[in-house]
């Protein structure tokens, strides 16, 4: 097998890679579709069970706050991507210019680590979904099988991957739309009658404001995939339309998230949810819809697998990008004849071994642990995006094009940053989440130390030359 090291060719998002082999550029509609495919995954399908247990019906308020933050982040990314199309929608490129190389280095590695954690949480969710059909098979074994399948699909190269991922993306949306239609057909009278609509403070906040506050980190995690969507925007035919595509993502996310979550509440299912099972499955089981819950479970397996494979592909390309910039070992640039960066792929997939090991020893808590860790990394990165955009505005002023400036700046940015700070403070309210916080803080410290060591080494090299 022939292996090459390509030092010039930049990496792109999986959906984008497949698309650019067929067309000269990406359309606004395609970018919107990619955004939904990158974000909606097992975080929404499974983590919402844990969230409802912590926050009850006030989960809707938590999602509203997260959605506001996400809309602000998309607006900031869209504005920078449209004005500076040459940077390909890369957060690292913007951060490097406006916040310095240190932030770009730390942000790149923090994003890569978040991607590994997302893969790990998705493969754990896959195991939990599959255990519904095969309860005797241990979680760690199912996680190992799905990890190998995802690795194999990525090994086939971008074209085969893109074909499979396009199909999986449709399945994700079909799962949510199908759920809504079935519930409205079977229990439309119950839903419209408002029998289970919360009416008092205690009904909305069964565990108080503290319950919602501590659940925010998991709620924000279900919106993961924003940065990957930003990377995909680098292949747009007309960069000026990137903000419009991002607005489409934000609107669709509101519909796809809030409608099914509202139905979970209006069917009176919030008191019977389990962290080990999707709330959508629980609702269908309560309504005694024949075979619908089994069909939806199969669809969610496909959806979670899609998100996991996409995260593996994107994380591999981020690691390749770090290597191209000299921020990761040059040996990771090695590619096979299919142009697959095999060493970067294996390195990115290696984190799944940790997830499999944790699921062997702690099968009941592994998903929440991984999801919380990924959520912390993601919100820190989102804070970095907002700070980068603030510096971008200070340096350049508002963009000239009237079609894409972010409305509400700087108040909107300030409110979103405050919300993210509230999310991080809320971690201290749940002892289980402190482990994830300690891990993330230690990770940032290690990455920063590595940057200082590399900077010192480069300085000595320049002096020697």
One Martini backbone bead per residue (centre of mass of N, CA, C, O) as a GRO file, in nm:
protein
  465
    1UNK     BB    1   0.097   0.036   0.022
    2UNK     BB    2   0.056   0.374  -0.034
    3UNK     BB    3   0.240   0.643   0.111
    4UNK     BB    4   0.177   0.987   0.216
    5UNK     BB    5   0.288   1.335   0.241
    6UNK     BB    6   0.069   1.613   0.290
    7UNK     BB    7   0.157   1.960   0.334
    8UNK     BB    8  -0.084   2.132   0.172
    9UNK     BB    9  -0.339   1.984   0.216
   10UNK     BB   10  -0.640   2.059   0.333
   11UNK     BB   11  -0.883   2.011   0.556
   12UNK     BB   12  -1.221   1.877   0.563
   13UNK     BB   13  -1.527   1.818   0.588
   14UNK     BB   14  -1.692   1.537   0.511
   15UNK     BB   15  -1.925   1.658   0.348
   16UNK     BB   16  -1.741   1.845   0.182
   17UNK     BB   17  -1.556   1.641   0.048
   18UNK     BB   18  -1.774   1.501  -0.117
   19UNK     BB   19  -1.886   1.755  -0.259
   20UNK     BB   20  -1.615   1.860  -0.400
   21UNK     BB   21  -1.597   1.607  -0.598
   22UNK     BB   22  -1.874   1.711  -0.760
   23UNK     BB   23  -1.841   2.022  -0.688
   24UNK     BB   24  -1.733   2.361  -0.677
   25UNK     BB   25  -1.958   2.397  -0.443
   26UNK     BB   26  -2.154   2.526  -0.185
   27UNK     BB   27  -2.463   2.554  -0.065
   28UNK     BB   28  -2.681   2.681   0.154
   29UNK     BB   29  -2.855   2.428   0.196
   30UNK     BB   30  -2.621   2.228   0.252
   31UNK     BB   31  -2.512   2.368   0.506
   32UNK     BB   32  -2.766   2.340   0.673
   33UNK     BB   33  -2.774   2.031   0.664
   34UNK     BB   34  -2.498   1.986   0.799
   35UNK     BB   35  -2.563   2.121   1.067
   36UNK     BB   36  -2.778   1.917   1.154
   37UNK     BB   37  -2.602   1.658   1.124
   38UNK     BB   38  -2.379   1.753   1.339
   39UNK     BB   39  -2.575   1.800   1.598
   40UNK     BB   40  -2.780   1.573   1.570
   41UNK     BB   41  -2.788   1.327   1.835
   42UNK     BB   42  -2.740   1.148   2.120
   43UNK     BB   43  -2.761   1.394   2.299
   44UNK     BB   44  -3.066   1.421   2.242
   45UNK     BB   45  -3.181   1.122   2.261
   46UNK     BB   46  -3.045   1.065   2.564
   47UNK     BB   47  -2.971   1.310   2.759
   48UNK     BB   48  -3.270   1.402   2.815
   49UNK     BB   49  -3.327   1.203   3.042
   50UNK     BB   50  -3.135   1.328   3.250
   51UNK     BB   51  -3.243   1.619   3.234
   52UNK     BB   52  -3.534   1.564   3.329
   53UNK     BB   53  -3.448   1.447   3.607
   54UNK     BB   54  -3.318   1.728   3.698
   55UNK     BB   55  -3.551   1.956   3.570
   56UNK     BB   56  -3.780   1.883   3.412
   57UNK     BB   57  -3.979   2.104   3.241
   58UNK     BB   58  -3.740   2.323   3.259
   59UNK     BB   59  -3.584   2.223   3.012
   60UNK     BB   60  -3.698   2.431   2.813
   61UNK     BB   61  -3.545   2.672   2.930
   62UNK     BB   62  -3.262   2.560   2.887
   63UNK     BB   63  -3.290   2.542   2.575
   64UNK     BB   64  -3.337   2.844   2.531
   65UNK     BB   65  -3.062   2.939   2.635
   66UNK     BB   66  -2.888   2.768   2.446
   67UNK     BB   67  -3.007   2.871   2.180
   68UNK     BB   68  -2.914   3.161   2.215
   69UNK     BB   69  -2.613   3.101   2.223
   70UNK     BB   70  -2.597   2.953   1.951
   71UNK     BB   71  -2.697   3.188   1.776
   72UNK     BB   72  -2.456   3.372   1.847
   73UNK     BB   73  -2.227   3.190   1.747
   74UNK     BB   74  -2.323   3.168   1.456
   75UNK     BB   75  -2.315   3.472   1.398
   76UNK     BB   76  -2.013   3.509   1.450
   77UNK     BB   77  -1.909   3.301   1.248
   78UNK     BB   78  -2.056   3.413   0.997
   79UNK     BB   79  -1.921   3.689   0.990
   80UNK     BB   80  -1.625   3.590   0.966
   81UNK     BB   81  -1.660   3.395   0.721
   82UNK     BB   82  -1.762   3.614   0.518
   83UNK     BB   83  -1.513   3.821   0.553
   84UNK     BB   84  -1.298   3.549   0.586
   85UNK     BB   85  -1.279   3.311   0.358
   86UNK     BB   86  -0.969   3.221   0.365
   87UNK     BB   87  -1.012   3.054   0.654
   88UNK     BB   88  -1.248   2.830   0.629
   89UNK     BB   89  -1.403   2.851   0.919
   90UNK     BB   90  -1.166   2.864   1.126
   91UNK     BB   91  -1.117   2.911   1.454
   92UNK     BB   92  -0.806   2.901   1.467
   93UNK     BB   93  -0.755   3.133   1.269
   94UNK     BB   94  -0.898   3.356   1.427
   95UNK     BB   95  -0.755   3.321   1.700
   96UNK     BB   96  -0.464   3.369   1.597
   97UNK     BB   97  -0.518   3.671   1.508
   98UNK     BB   98  -0.692   3.791   1.777
   99UNK     BB   99  -0.550   3.604   2.036
  100UNK     BB  100  -0.333   3.411   1.940
  101UNK     BB  101  -0.141   3.126   1.932
  102UNK     BB  102  -0.214   3.001   2.201
  103UNK     BB  103  -0.521   2.981   2.154
  104UNK     BB  104  -0.502   2.809   1.898
  105UNK     BB  105  -0.364   2.569   2.029
  106UNK     BB  106  -0.561   2.513   2.261
  107UNK     BB  107  -0.820   2.504   2.086
  108UNK     BB  108  -0.740   2.267   1.903
  109UNK     BB  109  -0.698   2.053   2.133
  110UNK     BB  110  -0.974   2.091   2.266
  111UNK     BB  111  -1.135   2.005   2.020
  112UNK     BB  112  -1.016   1.725   1.989
  113UNK     BB  113  -1.104   1.625   2.268
  114UNK     BB  114  -1.406   1.673   2.229
  115UNK     BB  115  -1.428   1.473   1.995
  116UNK     BB  116  -1.352   1.222   2.156
  117UNK     BB  117  -1.587   1.250   2.360
  118UNK     BB  118  -1.813   1.236   2.155
  119UNK     BB  119  -1.749   0.959   2.047
  120UNK     BB  120  -1.775   0.817   2.323
  121UNK     BB  121  -2.073   0.894   2.376
  122UNK     BB  122  -2.190   0.769   2.118
  123UNK     BB  123  -2.095   0.473   2.164
  124UNK     BB  124  -2.249   0.444   2.427
  125UNK     BB  125  -2.530   0.496   2.312
  126UNK     BB  126  -2.527   0.261   2.117
  127UNK     BB  127  -2.516   0.045   2.336
  128UNK     BB  128  -2.782   0.125   2.479
  129UNK     BB  129  -2.969   0.087   2.238
  130UNK     BB  130  -2.889  -0.217   2.180
  131UNK     BB  131  -2.971  -0.335   2.465
  132UNK     BB  132  -3.274  -0.350   2.404
  133UNK     BB  133  -3.219  -0.619   2.226
  134UNK     BB  134  -2.923  -0.696   2.391
  135UNK     BB  135  -2.893  -0.724   2.727
  136UNK     BB  136  -2.646  -0.945   2.755
  137UNK     BB  137  -2.463  -0.742   2.629
  138UNK     BB  138  -2.204  -0.568   2.691
  139UNK     BB  139  -2.115  -0.244   2.659
  140UNK     BB  140  -1.812  -0.272   2.578
  141UNK     BB  141  -1.861  -0.458   2.331
  142UNK     BB  142  -2.043  -0.270   2.166
  143UNK     BB  143  -1.839  -0.037   2.154
  144UNK     BB  144  -1.621  -0.194   2.000
  145UNK     BB  145  -1.782  -0.258   1.744
  146UNK     BB  146  -1.853   0.038   1.661
  147UNK     BB  147  -1.561   0.137   1.644
  148UNK     BB  148  -1.472  -0.048   1.411
  149UNK     BB  149  -1.682   0.046   1.206
  150UNK     BB  150  -1.596   0.346   1.201
  151UNK     BB  151  -1.304   0.298   1.119
  152UNK     BB  152  -1.365   0.149   0.853
  153UNK     BB  153  -1.523   0.379   0.713
  154UNK     BB  154  -1.287   0.587   0.723
  155UNK     BB  155  -1.077   0.405   0.565
  156UNK     BB  156  -1.225   0.430   0.275
  157UNK     BB  157  -1.291   0.729   0.265
  158UNK     BB  158  -1.460   1.010   0.159
  159UNK     BB  159  -1.661   0.904  -0.051
  160UNK     BB  160  -1.792   0.672   0.110
  161UNK     BB  161  -1.859   0.839   0.354
  162UNK     BB  162  -2.043   1.052   0.219
  163UNK     BB  163  -2.262   0.857   0.127
  164UNK     BB  164  -2.342   0.755   0.410
  165UNK     BB  165  -2.391   1.034   0.553
  166UNK     BB  166  -2.626   1.133   0.381
  167UNK     BB  167  -2.821   0.915   0.478
  168UNK     BB  168  -2.802   0.961   0.787
  169UNK     BB  169  -2.907   1.254   0.794
  170UNK     BB  170  -3.201   1.184   0.721
  171UNK     BB  171  -3.261   0.995   0.962
  172UNK     BB  172  -3.257   1.199   1.191
  173UNK     BB  173  -3.503   1.365   1.104
  174UNK     BB  174  -3.703   1.128   1.080
  175UNK     BB  175  -3.716   1.056   1.380
  176UNK     BB  176  -3.852   1.321   1.476
  177UNK     BB  177  -4.089   1.345   1.281
  178UNK     BB  178  -4.210   1.066   1.343
  179UNK     BB  179  -4.267   1.115   1.640
  180UNK     BB  180  -4.462   1.352   1.611
  181UNK     BB  181  -4.676   1.212   1.434
  182UNK     BB  182  -4.747   0.975   1.620
  183UNK     BB  183  -4.834   1.138   1.870
  184UNK     BB  184  -5.059   1.306   1.730
  185UNK     BB  185  -5.229   1.062   1.640
  186UNK     BB  186  -5.259   0.914   1.925
  187UNK     BB  187  -5.234   1.203   2.135
  188UNK     BB  188  -5.372   1.476   2.048
  189UNK     BB  189  -5.586   1.527   2.270
  190UNK     BB  190  -5.391   1.536   2.511
  191UNK     BB  191  -5.212   1.763   2.409
  192UNK     BB  192  -5.435   1.985   2.350
  193UNK     BB  193  -5.563   1.971   2.650
  194UNK     BB  194  -5.335   1.997   2.882
  195UNK     BB  195  -5.323   1.786   3.123
  196UNK     BB  196  -4.978   1.800   3.163
  197UNK     BB  197  -4.955   2.094   3.215
  198UNK     BB  198  -4.772   2.300   3.376
  199UNK     BB  199  -4.876   2.543   3.658
  200UNK     BB  200  -4.644   2.533   3.860
  201UNK     BB  201  -4.345   2.572   4.002
  202UNK     BB  202  -4.313   2.275   4.098
  203UNK     BB  203  -4.372   2.153   3.815
  204UNK     BB  204  -4.139   2.297   3.662
  205UNK     BB  205  -3.952   2.273   3.951
  206UNK     BB  206  -3.896   1.985   4.116
  207UNK     BB  207  -3.566   2.077   4.187
  208UNK     BB  208  -3.545   2.346   4.123
  209UNK     BB  209  -3.313   2.561   4.003
  210UNK     BB  210  -3.075   2.372   4.058
  211UNK     BB  211  -3.151   2.150   3.857
  212UNK     BB  212  -3.123   2.321   3.602
  213UNK     BB  213  -2.839   2.433   3.641
  214UNK     BB  214  -2.692   2.147   3.645
  215UNK     BB  215  -2.811   2.074   3.341
  216UNK     BB  216  -2.684   2.276   3.133
  217UNK     BB  217  -2.433   2.120   3.031
  218UNK     BB  218  -2.604   1.901   2.881
  219UNK     BB  219  -2.764   2.089   2.701
  220UNK     BB  220  -2.520   2.212   2.550
  221UNK     BB  221  -2.414   1.942   2.438
  222UNK     BB  222  -2.660   1.897   2.227
  223UNK     BB  223  -2.502   2.140   2.043
  224UNK     BB  224  -2.297   1.997   1.909
  225UNK     BB  225  -2.112   2.107   1.597
  226UNK     BB  226  -2.047   2.404   1.528
  227UNK     BB  227  -1.747   2.400   1.435
  228UNK     BB  228  -1.786   2.199   1.205
  229UNK     BB  229  -1.973   2.390   1.047
  230UNK     BB  230  -1.763   2.611   1.010
  231UNK     BB  231  -1.570   2.441   0.838
  232UNK     BB  232  -1.776   2.386   0.606
  233UNK     BB  233  -1.800   2.693   0.506
  234UNK     BB  234  -1.528   2.696   0.330
  235UNK     BB  235  -1.709   2.568   0.063
  236UNK     BB  236  -1.851   2.805  -0.034
  237UNK     BB  237  -1.944   2.976  -0.308
  238UNK     BB  238  -2.090   3.207  -0.116
  239UNK     BB  239  -1.989   3.358   0.167
  240UNK     BB  240  -2.235   3.563   0.208
  241UNK     BB  241  -2.435   3.298   0.279
  242UNK     BB  242  -2.356   3.182   0.556
  243UNK     BB  243  -2.546   3.324   0.760
  244UNK     BB  244  -2.806   3.208   0.632
  245UNK     BB  245  -2.741   2.912   0.691
  246UNK     BB  246  -2.719   2.945   1.000
  247UNK     BB  247  -3.008   3.042   1.042
  248UNK     BB  248  -3.133   2.778   0.945
  249UNK     BB  249  -3.019   2.604   1.171
  250UNK     BB  250  -3.148   2.752   1.411
  251UNK     BB  251  -3.444   2.711   1.329
  252UNK     BB  252  -3.441   2.398   1.310
  253UNK     BB  253  -3.351   2.344   1.600
  254UNK     BB  254  -3.599   2.456   1.735
  255UNK     BB  255  -3.797   2.252   1.613
  256UNK     BB  256  -3.646   1.971   1.668
  257UNK     BB  257  -3.642   2.020   1.985
  258UNK     BB  258  -3.913   2.153   2.102
  259UNK     BB  259  -4.138   1.970   2.004
  260UNK     BB  260  -4.062   1.692   2.138
  261UNK     BB  261  -4.024   1.804   2.429
  262UNK     BB  262  -4.316   1.898   2.462
  263UNK     BB  263  -4.442   1.614   2.424
  264UNK     BB  264  -4.318   1.485   2.672
  265UNK     BB  265  -4.478   1.666   2.868
  266UNK     BB  266  -4.784   1.636   2.747
  267UNK     BB  267  -4.768   1.306   2.813
  268UNK     BB  268  -4.650   1.255   3.110
  269UNK     BB  269  -4.320   1.143   3.103
  270UNK     BB  270  -4.113   1.276   3.312
  271UNK     BB  271  -4.152   1.053   3.559
  272UNK     BB  272  -4.037   0.789   3.352
  273UNK     BB  273  -3.742   0.845   3.309
  274UNK     BB  274  -3.428   0.725   3.164
  275UNK     BB  275  -3.083   0.736   3.118
  276UNK     BB  276  -3.096   0.450   2.940
  277UNK     BB  277  -3.334   0.610   2.778
  278UNK     BB  278  -3.516   0.742   2.551
  279UNK     BB  279  -3.781   0.957   2.566
  280UNK     BB  280  -3.913   0.869   2.299
  281UNK     BB  281  -3.947   0.574   2.380
  282UNK     BB  282  -4.114   0.616   2.635
  283UNK     BB  283  -4.358   0.747   2.502
  284UNK     BB  284  -4.432   0.512   2.307
  285UNK     BB  285  -4.473   0.303   2.531
  286UNK     BB  286  -4.704   0.454   2.685
  287UNK     BB  287  -4.888   0.456   2.409
  288UNK     BB  288  -4.882   0.175   2.265
  289UNK     BB  289  -4.705   0.164   2.006
  290UNK     BB  290  -4.665  -0.047   1.758
  291UNK     BB  291  -4.317  -0.073   1.692
  292UNK     BB  292  -4.221   0.226   1.711
  293UNK     BB  293  -3.992   0.200   1.922
  294UNK     BB  294  -3.818   0.005   1.752
  295UNK     BB  295  -3.782   0.180   1.506
  296UNK     BB  296  -3.660   0.426   1.653
  297UNK     BB  297  -3.417   0.278   1.766
  298UNK     BB  298  -3.289   0.217   1.491
  299UNK     BB  299  -3.262   0.512   1.401
  300UNK     BB  300  -3.079   0.602   1.643
  301UNK     BB  301  -2.844   0.424   1.574
  302UNK     BB  302  -2.785   0.557   1.303
  303UNK     BB  303  -2.752   0.846   1.412
  304UNK     BB  304  -2.521   0.795   1.616
  305UNK     BB  305  -2.324   0.673   1.413
  306UNK     BB  306  -2.302   0.922   1.236
  307UNK     BB  307  -2.184   1.115   1.452
  308UNK     BB  308  -1.936   0.947   1.517
  309UNK     BB  309  -1.809   0.938   1.233
  310UNK     BB  310  -1.795   1.245   1.192
  311UNK     BB  311  -1.617   1.301   1.439
  312UNK     BB  312  -1.379   1.129   1.344
  313UNK     BB  313  -1.322   1.279   1.084
  314UNK     BB  314  -1.293   1.570   1.196
  315UNK     BB  315  -1.072   1.505   1.407
  316UNK     BB  316  -0.863   1.410   1.205
  317UNK     BB  317  -0.844   1.685   1.050
  318UNK     BB  318  -0.755   1.854   1.290
  319UNK     BB  319  -0.494   1.698   1.344
  320UNK     BB  320  -0.378   1.751   1.065
  321UNK     BB  321  -0.373   2.060   1.094
  322UNK     BB  322  -0.179   2.067   1.333
  323UNK     BB  323   0.054   1.932   1.177
  324UNK     BB  324   0.077   2.147   0.948
  325UNK     BB  325   0.145   2.379   1.182
  326UNK     BB  326   0.334   2.231   1.409
  327UNK     BB  327   0.123   2.125   1.663
  328UNK     BB  328   0.207   1.839   1.559
  329UNK     BB  329   0.317   1.564   1.458
  330UNK     BB  330   0.440   1.494   1.138
  331UNK     BB  331   0.353   1.189   1.120
  332UNK     BB  332   0.035   1.261   1.080
  333UNK     BB  333   0.058   1.313   0.754
  334UNK     BB  334   0.007   1.036   0.681
  335UNK     BB  335  -0.096   0.865   0.374
  336UNK     BB  336  -0.287   0.696   0.171
  337UNK     BB  337  -0.421   0.620  -0.142
  338UNK     BB  338  -0.705   0.756  -0.023
  339UNK     BB  339  -0.623   1.009   0.160
  340UNK     BB  340  -0.579   0.884   0.444
  341UNK     BB  341  -0.499   0.978   0.772
  342UNK     BB  342  -0.406   0.718   0.951
  343UNK     BB  343  -0.265   0.826   1.207
  344UNK     BB  344  -0.482   1.033   1.285
  345UNK     BB  345  -0.709   0.826   1.302
  346UNK     BB  346  -0.586   0.644   1.523
  347UNK     BB  347  -0.548   0.868   1.734
  348UNK     BB  348  -0.850   0.953   1.750
  349UNK     BB  349  -0.955   0.655   1.815
  350UNK     BB  350  -0.802   0.596   2.087
  351UNK     BB  351  -1.015   0.725   2.286
  352UNK     BB  352  -1.215   0.478   2.279
  353UNK     BB  353  -1.067   0.300   2.479
  354UNK     BB  354  -1.150   0.460   2.726
  355UNK     BB  355  -1.456   0.419   2.697
  356UNK     BB  356  -1.451   0.110   2.714
  357UNK     BB  357  -1.319   0.094   2.993
  358UNK     BB  358  -1.534   0.254   3.150
  359UNK     BB  359  -1.779   0.069   3.065
  360UNK     BB  360  -1.670  -0.177   3.224
  361UNK     BB  361  -1.666  -0.037   3.521
  362UNK     BB  362  -1.901   0.215   3.442
  363UNK     BB  363  -2.191   0.165   3.285
  364UNK     BB  364  -2.401   0.379   3.435
  365UNK     BB  365  -2.200   0.663   3.402
  366UNK     BB  366  -2.046   0.711   3.131
  367UNK     BB  367  -2.222   0.903   2.963
  368UNK     BB  368  -2.234   1.147   3.156
  369UNK     BB  369  -1.930   1.186   3.184
  370UNK     BB  370  -1.863   1.237   2.882
  371UNK     BB  371  -2.070   1.462   2.826
  372UNK     BB  372  -1.966   1.666   3.034
  373UNK     BB  373  -1.678   1.692   2.927
  374UNK     BB  374  -1.758   1.786   2.644
  375UNK     BB  375  -1.927   2.031   2.733
  376UNK     BB  376  -1.700   2.193   2.861
  377UNK     BB  377  -1.521   2.219   2.611
  378UNK     BB  378  -1.732   2.357   2.430
  379UNK     BB  379  -1.797   2.615   2.600
  380UNK     BB  380  -1.507   2.718   2.592
  381UNK     BB  381  -1.498   2.749   2.285
  382UNK     BB  382  -1.738   2.942   2.261
  383UNK     BB  383  -1.609   3.163   2.422
  384UNK     BB  384  -1.374   3.198   2.222
  385UNK     BB  385  -1.547   3.291   1.984
  386UNK     BB  386  -1.665   3.547   2.117
  387UNK     BB  387  -1.389   3.682   2.177
  388UNK     BB  388  -1.291   3.685   1.888
  389UNK     BB  389  -1.521   3.860   1.775
  390UNK     BB  390  -1.465   4.104   1.950
  391UNK     BB  391  -1.180   4.159   1.834
  392UNK     BB  392  -1.270   4.184   1.542
  393UNK     BB  393  -1.449   4.436   1.589
  394UNK     BB  394  -1.231   4.623   1.711
  395UNK     BB  395  -1.051   4.614   1.448
  396UNK     BB  396  -1.291   4.634   1.199
  397UNK     BB  397  -1.566   4.647   1.266
  398UNK     BB  398  -1.830   4.651   1.097
  399UNK     BB  399  -1.955   4.511   0.841
  400UNK     BB  400  -2.037   4.607   0.518
  401UNK     BB  401  -2.237   4.399   0.487
  402UNK     BB  402  -2.592   4.389   0.535
  403UNK     BB  403  -2.648   4.061   0.542
  404UNK     BB  404  -2.434   3.971   0.816
  405UNK     BB  405  -2.466   4.111   1.068
  406UNK     BB  406  -2.473   4.104   1.406
  407UNK     BB  407  -2.716   4.123   1.612
  408UNK     BB  408  -2.672   4.289   1.932
  409UNK     BB  409  -2.408   4.415   1.931
  410UNK     BB  410  -2.268   4.338   2.247
  411UNK     BB  411  -2.503   4.225   2.425
  412UNK     BB  412  -2.531   3.938   2.316
  413UNK     BB  413  -2.247   3.847   2.391
  414UNK     BB  414  -2.263   3.901   2.693
  415UNK     BB  415  -2.502   3.711   2.758
  416UNK     BB  416  -2.365   3.451   2.654
  417UNK     BB  417  -2.123   3.458   2.845
  418UNK     BB  418  -2.290   3.450   3.107
  419UNK     BB  419  -2.425   3.178   3.051
  420UNK     BB  420  -2.164   3.013   3.041
  421UNK     BB  421  -2.082   3.079   3.330
  422UNK     BB  422  -2.332   2.949   3.458
  423UNK     BB  423  -2.273   2.668   3.358
  424UNK     BB  424  -2.001   2.634   3.507
  425UNK     BB  425  -2.114   2.682   3.792
  426UNK     BB  426  -2.328   2.445   3.786
  427UNK     BB  427  -2.126   2.209   3.825
  428UNK     BB  428  -2.101   2.246   4.146
  429UNK     BB  429  -2.401   2.119   4.207
  430UNK     BB  430  -2.264   1.845   4.095
  431UNK     BB  431  -2.057   1.599   4.190
  432UNK     BB  432  -2.033   1.435   3.922
  433UNK     BB  433  -1.917   1.691   3.753
  434UNK     BB  434  -1.636   1.745   3.888
  435UNK     BB  435  -1.467   1.541   3.735
  436UNK     BB  436  -1.495   1.682   3.459
  437UNK     BB  437  -1.377   1.955   3.544
  438UNK     BB  438  -1.099   1.859   3.631
  439UNK     BB  439  -1.023   1.740   3.361
  440UNK     BB  440  -1.043   2.003   3.190
  441UNK     BB  441  -0.842   2.176   3.353
  442UNK     BB  442  -0.603   1.983   3.322
  443UNK     BB  443  -0.597   1.990   3.016
  444UNK     BB  444  -0.535   2.291   2.980
  445UNK     BB  445  -0.270   2.285   3.137
  446UNK     BB  446  -0.123   2.082   2.954
  447UNK     BB  447  -0.150   2.235   2.686
  448UNK     BB  448  -0.008   2.494   2.782
  449UNK     BB  449   0.260   2.358   2.855
  450UNK     BB  450   0.320   2.252   2.571
  451UNK     BB  451   0.339   2.527   2.440
  452UNK     BB  452   0.577   2.635   2.607
  453UNK     BB  453   0.775   2.413   2.522
  454UNK     BB  454   0.759   2.466   2.216
  455UNK     BB  455   0.842   2.762   2.225
  456UNK     BB  456   1.120   2.713   2.352
  457UNK     BB  457   1.227   2.521   2.134
  458UNK     BB  458   1.199   2.720   1.895
  459UNK     BB  459   1.380   2.942   2.013
  460UNK     BB  460   1.638   2.768   2.016
  461UNK     BB  461   1.638   2.705   1.713
  462UNK     BB  462   1.667   3.000   1.615
  463UNK     BB  463   1.934   3.059   1.762
  464UNK     BB  464   2.100   2.829   1.625
  465UNK     BB  465   2.041   2.947   1.324
   0.00000   0.00000   0.00000
